[in-house]
Amino acid sequence: MSEAEDLAIQDTTGLTDADWAEINKLRNAHKNGGAKAVKRVMQQLLAKDVIQYVRVIAAFYPDMMRETIRDQMAEAGITEEDIRELLQKAEQKLDGISGTKQ
């Protein structure tokens, strides 16, 4: 795969305007400075906001990001069911705070 193909967006799901700004920074870095510049911008984003970093990288490499997250969860002993339970508990707490049901 060429470097240009590496910077092709594969999945725009959940991207915010701020994410698009970071994607444009990455593209400009690639255009003006190549792979080293892209690496520098990616490291800056990671240091600034790890969640946004994950969203941006997932836009370029969605399958790789999903596999990496699953692998890291497995290494930590966390199952998909554990995550679902955490989300359900969080939703219940929010419902209790706001007094609404979904």
C-alpha atoms as one frame of an Amber mdcrd trajectory, in Angstrom:
protein
   0.000   0.000   0.000   1.362   3.426  -0.919   1.617   6.279   1.580  -1.266
   8.067  -0.176  -3.460   5.002   0.276  -2.388   4.822   3.930  -3.970   8.258
   4.469  -7.293   7.298   2.894 -10.232   7.467   5.296 -11.927   4.077   5.621
 -14.597   4.843   8.239 -16.031   8.249   9.150 -18.324   6.891  11.874 -18.303
   9.080  14.953 -15.783  11.626  13.703 -16.203  15.106  15.149 -15.210  18.429
  13.603 -12.159  18.372  15.877 -11.257  14.909  14.550 -11.467  16.202  10.984
  -9.174  19.072  11.941  -6.618  16.519  13.191  -7.049  14.426  10.037  -6.359
  17.522   7.954  -3.254  18.209  10.066  -2.070  14.672   9.332  -2.704  15.076
   5.616  -0.890  18.424   5.534   2.008  16.969   7.495   2.240  14.115   5.010
   2.079  16.451   2.030   4.682  18.850   3.417   6.980  16.635   5.467   6.331
  12.984   4.707   6.211  10.084   7.121   8.371  11.723   9.814   6.050  14.732
   9.954   2.992  12.466  10.176   4.598  10.558  13.040   5.291  13.811  14.892
   1.681  15.018  14.490   0.359  11.627  15.616   2.587  11.694  18.714   1.354
  15.195  19.548  -2.269  14.091  19.228  -1.647  11.037  21.401  -0.086  13.208
  24.105  -2.954  15.709  23.879  -6.008  13.409  23.765  -5.790   9.614  23.647
  -9.529   9.179  22.917  -9.373  11.491  19.922  -6.199   9.720  18.793  -8.084
   6.401  18.780 -10.989   7.885  16.784  -8.647   9.422  14.207  -6.522   6.281
  13.787  -9.695   4.171  13.590 -10.880   6.339  10.696  -7.793   5.281   8.737
  -7.470   1.708  10.032 -10.815   0.569  11.493 -10.144  -3.178  11.379  -6.691
  -2.861  12.898  -8.004  -0.622  15.683 -10.872  -2.997  16.530  -8.477  -5.954
  16.658  -6.006  -4.035  18.822  -8.719  -3.020  21.284 -10.030  -6.592  21.483
  -6.506  -7.952  22.013  -5.765  -5.415  24.759  -9.078  -6.149  26.453  -8.351
  -9.892  26.350  -4.890  -9.345  27.839  -6.517  -7.371  30.657  -9.164 -10.054
  31.177 -12.013  -7.804  30.062 -14.809  -9.323  27.999 -17.295  -7.672  25.699
 -19.976  -8.633  28.235 -18.051  -6.752  30.950 -18.171  -3.612  28.805 -21.886
  -4.048  28.142 -22.534  -4.369  31.883 -20.505  -1.228  32.604 -22.449   0.703
  29.978 -25.760  -0.557  31.325 -24.828   0.502  34.880 -23.703   3.917  33.647
 -26.969   4.382  31.734 -28.948   3.424  34.834 -27.044   5.976  36.914 -27.648
   8.667  34.285 -31.336   7.766  34.180 -31.464   8.102  37.960 -29.776  11.495
  37.850 -31.848  12.911  35.011 -35.091  11.168  35.994 -35.629   9.907  32.449
 -35.760   6.459  30.923 -34.580   5.449  27.494
